[in-house]
């Protein structure tokens, strides 16, 4: 079966509130190449994903894109650094005591550096939706293969039509073969006759 080297496969799966989006693209390439694009907490899946893709495709340049929406499993979390906050409070109380000024507005603390930090999800939390992710990868690969087979079938039909056109052209040319042979033979006889006539004239001159 002829398969196109270009193709596209898309899959969306759900695991609770999480929506997993797997998208794979392929273009022609002499060898097997695969790039994996995913949120940082999912990068540990790269080897597994590559093996899945390799089980479907043996040659070509492929790009797989993974994304997850609606899940806290891979979402970054804002954390309050209470040790830092306590230090700011102690410092504020000292300022109040020494200056007599009142520093009671919490908004003032919200703008201070180091109060909050952004913590990225780790691999362990992402494992909760791992089965759903791998299922989506499988499905996107299957859809990629179906698209390549569909395009390959269209290419095969186009090639057969072109071959048929060539056959018709050859058949039409073959009809002229006897006429062409006759014309070529006549030109050859004329050339030989002219050459012999020239030889005769030269011999008479001698």
N, C-alpha and C positions, 0 to 999 in steps of 0.2 A: 504494500500500500504506500502510495506517495503521500508524504506529509510536508506541509509548508514549514519553513524554519522560523517564520514569524507567527506570533500568536499572543493571546491575552486571556487570562483567567481571573475571575473575581469570585470571592466567597464571603458571605457575612453569616456569622454564627452568634448565638446568644448563650450566655451562661449567667442566669439570673439577670441582674441589671447591666451586666457587661456586654458590650457589642464588639465582637472581634471582626476586624476587616483584614482579609488577606488578598493581595493583588500580585499577580505574577505576569511578567512580560518576557518574551523571548525574541531574539533576532539571530540572524545567521552568524555562525562562527565556526572555525575549523575544529576547535576543541571545546571542552566543557568549561564554562566559566559561570560563576554564580555570585551575585552580590546580595547581601542581606541587610535590609533596613528596618529597624524596629526601635521602640523606646528602650532606653537603657536597661530597665529591669528585665527585658525579654531577650537581651543579647546572649544570655547563657544557652538559649535554644538554638543557636546558629548551627552547631554540628548536627543536631537532630533534623533541622529543617533542610540542610544541604543533602542529607541522606534521603529524605523523602523526595526531594526534587530529582535527585540522581536516579531514583527508582522509576521515574516517569520519563526523564529526558537524559540522553546520553551525549548529546552534542549541541552546542549553541551557547549564546551569551544570554544569561537569564538574570532578571532582577526581581526580587521578592520584597514587597512592602507590607509590613504588619503594623496595625494600629488597634488600640483598644479604647473604647469610650464608655463612660458610665460606670467605671469600676474603680473602687478605692484600692484595689490590689496593686495597681501600678502607678497610682496617682501620688504626686509629691504631697507632703504634709507640712503645714506650718506649725512649728514648735516654739513654745515660749521658754527662753533661757532664764529660769527663775533665779539662778545664782547671780546672774548679771542684774536682774531686776532688783533683787535684795540689796546688792551693792549700791545701785542708784538710789534706792530708798534711804539707806543709811547715810549716803552722802547728802541727800536732800534734807534729812532731819538735822544734820550738822549745819547745813546752810541756814535753815530756819532758826536754829538756836543761836547762831552767831550773828545773823543779820536781822532777825525779827520778821523776816518775810515769810509768807505762807505759800508753800508749794504743794497744793492739794489737787491740782488738775492732772488726772490720769493720762490725758491726751499728750501731756508733755513727755511722759515716759514712752508712749507709743512711737515717738519720733526719734528716740535715742538709738544709736547704733548698738547692735549686739543683742537687743531685746528679743528679736525673733530670728529664727533660722528656718530654711527650707530643707526638709529631709526627704530624699528620694526613696521610693519603695525599693525593697531588696528582693533578691531572687526567690526567697522563701514565700513571700506574700504573693508573688506572681504565679507560683506553682498551683495556686487554687484554680486558675483558669487555664492551666497548661493543656489539659485534654481538649478543651474547646478550641484552643489556638491550633493545635496539631491537626484537628479535624478540619478546620478551615483551610489549612495549608494543603491537605490532601485534596479537598474539593476544588480549590483554585487550580491545582495541577491537573486534575481530571478535566476541568473545563478548558484549560489551555490545550490539552491533547485533542479534545473534540474539535476545537477551533482549527488546530493545525491539520487535522484529518479532513475537515470540511474544505479548507482552503486547498489542501493537497488534491482532493477530488476535483475541485474546480480547475486546478492547474492541469490535471490529467486530461480532463475533457477538452481544455483549450489546446493542449499538445496534440491530441488525437485529431481535432479539427484541422489543425495546421498541417499535420501529416497527410490528411485526406486531401487538403488543398494542393499540396506538393504532388501527390499521386495524380490528381487530375491534370496538373500542369505537365507532368512527365508524359502522361498518355496523349495529351494534345501535341506535344513535341514529337512523339514517336510517329505520329501520322505524317510528319514532314520528312522523316528519315529517307524514304526512297527518293523523293525529289531532291533532297540535299546530296545524296550519294550520286545521283545522276549529274547534278550541276558540278560537283567536285570532280567527277570522272571526266566531264567535258572540258573543264578548265585544265586538268592535268594533261589530257590528250592534246589540247591546243598548245600548251607549253612545250610538250615533247616535240610536237610537229614543228613548232617555230625553231626549237633548238636544232633539230635535224636539218632544217632548211638552211640555217645559218652555217652549219658544218659543211653542207654541200657547196655553198657559195665560196667558203674559204678554200675548199679543196680545188675548185675550178680555178680560183685565182692563182693558186700555186702552180 
